[in-house]
Amino acid sequence: MAEFNVDPYADLYARRASGMTASEVRALFSVASRPDVVSLAGGMPYVQALPTEHVLEVVESVLVERADVALQYGGGQGSPALRERLAMLMAEEDTSADPEDLVVTTGAQQALDLVGKVLIDPGDVVAVEAPAYVGALSAFSVYEPRFLQVDLDDDGMIVEQLEEALLRGERPKFVYTVPNFHNPAGVTMSRARREQLVALCREARIPIVEDNPYGMLRFDGEPLPTLRSLDRQNVIYLGTVSKVFSPGVRVGWAVAEPGVLQRLVLAKEAADLCGSQFTMLVTERYFGGELWRRNLGALVQTYRSRRDAMLTALEEHFPSDASWTKPSGGFFVWVTLPDYFDTPALLAAAVDRKVAYVPGTGFYPDGRGRQQMRLCFSYPTEERIAEGIRRLGELLADEEELFRSLSGA
Ligand SMILES: Cc1ncc(COP(=O)(O)O)c(C=O)c1O
C-alpha cells in the first residue's frame, strides 16, 4: 500500500465497488498467522491431517495419466465424472442430485456470487440469518440488495420471524441459510424448523439457498435431512469440498432446477470460462478412491476433541454471565458477552495478549454484534485452544474489573 493513501480514481468507481470494504476476518489473517498468536479467528480446516503421500499419489496420477485434460480448458459446468462424484457426496447426506443439475464452481464462494448475479437486482430483498456467514453478505452485497435479517436461536433460523415479515409485506427474492453447524453461530436448524421453512417458502414461492459446507462434519447426534431433500424444486443447494478435503483445490458446486442451473452455468462461464481442470481432476480422483472416508473420519475425531477442549476451557475461564453455543459439528462457537463488553474494541488488546477472535459485528449487515465473538476450534491443537481461551478469559476478567471500578458496581 502507498503511504499517501489518496486514491486518484475514487470518483470513478461503480456504486457497488465503493461499498466494498475489507472484512474484519480478512484483515485479521496476517496478525493471526503470527506463530505466537493463538488464532481462534479464521475458519481454517486442519489440512495437515491429510496424509501427504496419499495426496501426492492422487496428484501424480492426474499429471501422469491425464495431463492433456488437466492442463487444458474444460466445459463451464465441470466434467460429468466430477459431477457424479459430487452427487455421490450429497448422497452421503441422503440427498439425491442428478449430475445434470449440478455446476462445479470455484468453491462455494463462487456459487454464492453466481446466485447473487442471477437473482439479485439492486434494491431486492434477500432474507439472511442474523448473524450470517460474512462471505455470503459480501458476495450478495455487490448486487446491492436490502437484507432482511431473521434471528437465530439454538434451533436455527426463527422461521416465525420470517413468516411475520412476509405477512408485513416483505417479499424476499430468496432466503439464504446455513442449516448445519452454522457459520458463525455453530447452531443447527431443527427438523421441525426445516419442515416449517420449506413449507413456508414453497407456499410463498420464495426459493431457498441452502449452503451446506459443514454437514459431513457431525460430532454427535443424528443427521437431519437437507432442505434440498425436503423440497427439490424450491431449494438451490450449495456444497464444497473445502471442509471435507481441501479449500486449496477450490472446488464447490451448486445444484438447482434446469432454468436456474442454466443461468448459473452461463454466469460462471462469463466470470472465468471454467474452473481449474487440474484441481477438479484431483478432487474427482480423491473421492473416487476409498481413503477419503478414513481421512474424513480422522478429521471429524480431531475436530470433536478440539470442540470439547474449547467448551471445557470456556467453562473454566469465561465470565459466568457470558453464554455460548455448543455445536454438534462444524468449526465454530458463538459467544455472547454481557452488555459492557465491546468485541471490536477489545480485539487489539486480545492480540497484544496473543490471542485472536472475530468480533461479532461483521456477521450482521446492520453492525449489531458488539457483544459477540466467533471462536473457531478447527485449526489450533487442544493445548493451544486451552491456552487461547485462558488468555481471552483473563482479558475479559480484567475488563470486567475495570468496568465495575469505573461504574462503582
Ligand atoms: C457457510 C459457508 N459458506 C461458504 C463458504 C465458502 O467455502 P469455499 O471454500 O467452498 O468457497 C464458507 C467458508 O468458510 C462457509 O463457512
The ligand as an ORCA input file, in Angstrom:
! r2SCAN-3c Opt
* xyz 0 1
  C     -21.095    -21.042      5.307
  C     -20.008    -21.000      4.298
  N     -20.321    -20.930      3.004
  C     -19.374    -20.904      2.058
  C     -18.041    -20.921      2.373
  C     -17.025    -20.832      1.266
  O     -16.352    -22.019      1.107
  P     -15.451    -22.353     -0.141
  O     -14.091    -22.603      0.370
  O     -16.073    -23.564     -0.740
  O     -15.501    -21.197     -1.101
  C     -17.661    -20.978      3.720
  C     -16.231    -20.953      4.101
  O     -15.863    -20.739      5.213
  C     -18.662    -21.036      4.697
  O     -18.386    -21.105      6.009
*
